C-alpha cells in the first residue's frame, strides 16, 4: 500500500485498495423487487402535462423536485418532492431528490417530457458503499431509470445527461401560477387520495383522543397528543401534512401553536388541528375542539355552538356558482351577529371596521390538495374572488379565540379557543363534507369521546 492510499485510509476510515473495491462489487444477489407497474397517478399526470403544454406552446418548461435539505451538519431532513413536480409526474414518497422534469417544445405543437434523475448506485458501482446520497448501501433500494420510466410513462435519463438548457426565458413564475390554477379542480384520482387522507386523519383523531388520560398525567400532555397523531400518520401515510397543533387551554387561542409543550388540564378544552399526508402527498386538514373532562361547561358550549352555527352557515352557501369569498362572509356574518347579541362585540360607527374580527382574524376557507394551503400561487381574483366549481376541495374552519390577556373580552371567556374545521368536496349541486364521520355537534362530540375512551 503506497503512502497516498495509506493516508486516505487513515483520513476516511474506508479501505480504498482495488482488492477491496472488487470484493465490494461482487457476490451480491440481483434485485428481485424490480418495479415495472404503471402507478395509478400516471394517466392523470400525463393529462396534466398536456394541459400545461397547451398553455405554454413553444416554451421550455423545467420543474424541479428539489434537493435534500440539511437538518444539522451531515444529516438531512426526510425528502419530500415539490408539489408541482409531484402533480406533473405522479410521484410521491422520497426517492427522487435532485430530479428535474423537462418539457421541451416539439416542432409544430406539444412538448416532449423527460425525467432526469440521479440513478441509484447499485452493487458493482463504487458509489454503492461510498456515496451517502445515492448509494443503496446507505439509503436502501431505489428505483432505477428504467423502473421510473415504467412507473410514470415518462422517458428517463441520468441527471448527469441533462443538457445545458437556456432557462433565462423559462416562464417559471407563470408556470407555477398556471399549475396553481389547474390544481383548483381535482380530478378523480386526487379526490380519492383526499378521501383516503381524511379517513386516515379521522382514525388518527380517535387514536390521539384515547391518550387523554396519559396526557393529563404528563408534564407536557400536548406532546402526548401530538406524538400519538404523528405516529399514526407515519404508520398509515407519508406522515403529517403540516405540523400538528395540539393546543390545550389558553394555547388554543394561538392560531398556529405548534410547540405543544403545555399541560392538558381537566376543565380546559383541547384544540387538535391535524392532517395525515398519504403516500401520494395529498393531505387532509381537520380541526376539532374537545372538552378534556368529557363534557363542555355552559360557557364553553355557548362559544362552541356559535362556531358550529357559523360553520353550518358556510356549508349552506358552498355550492357551484358562488364566489369563494362568499363562504367566508356567510360564516363571519353569524359570528358578528352572535357576538353582538352577547354584548361582546362593540357596535361600531363604521360597519366596515368589523370589530368582532378581533376574535376571528383568519379566513374561513382555503383550498386543499398536495399542499395544505393548496393553489397559493394563483391570482387573488381567481382564488378569493374566484367562482366555486365542482371538483374543488377546500376547508371550512371558523373559530373564536379569546386570549388570556384580552381585556376587551369578558373574563369568563379569556383563555377559550375553539375551531371546527372540515374538508369539503364541491359536487354538481352542493358540497360533501369529507370529514363528516368525525362528530361536530357538541353532544355527539361528548358521546364520541366516551366511546373512544372505553
Secondary structure by P-SEA (a helix, b strand, c coil): ccaaaaaaaaaccccccaaaaaaaacccccccccccccccaaaaaaaaaaaaaaacccbbbbbbccccccccccccccccccaaaaaaccccccccccbbbbbbbcccbbbbbbbbbbccccccccccccccccccccccccccaaaaaaaccbbbbcccccccccccccaaaaaaaaaaaaaccccaaaaaaaaaaaaaaaaaaaaaaaaaaaaaaccaaaaaaaaaaaaaaaaccccccccccccccccccccccccccbbbbccbbbbbbbbbbccccbbbbbbbbbcccccccaaaaaaaaaaaaaaaaaaaaccccccaaaaaaaaaaaaaaaaaaacccccccccccccccccccccccccccccccccccccccccccccccccbbbbbbbbccccccccccccccccbbbbbbbbbbbcccbbbcccccccccaaaaaaaaaaaac
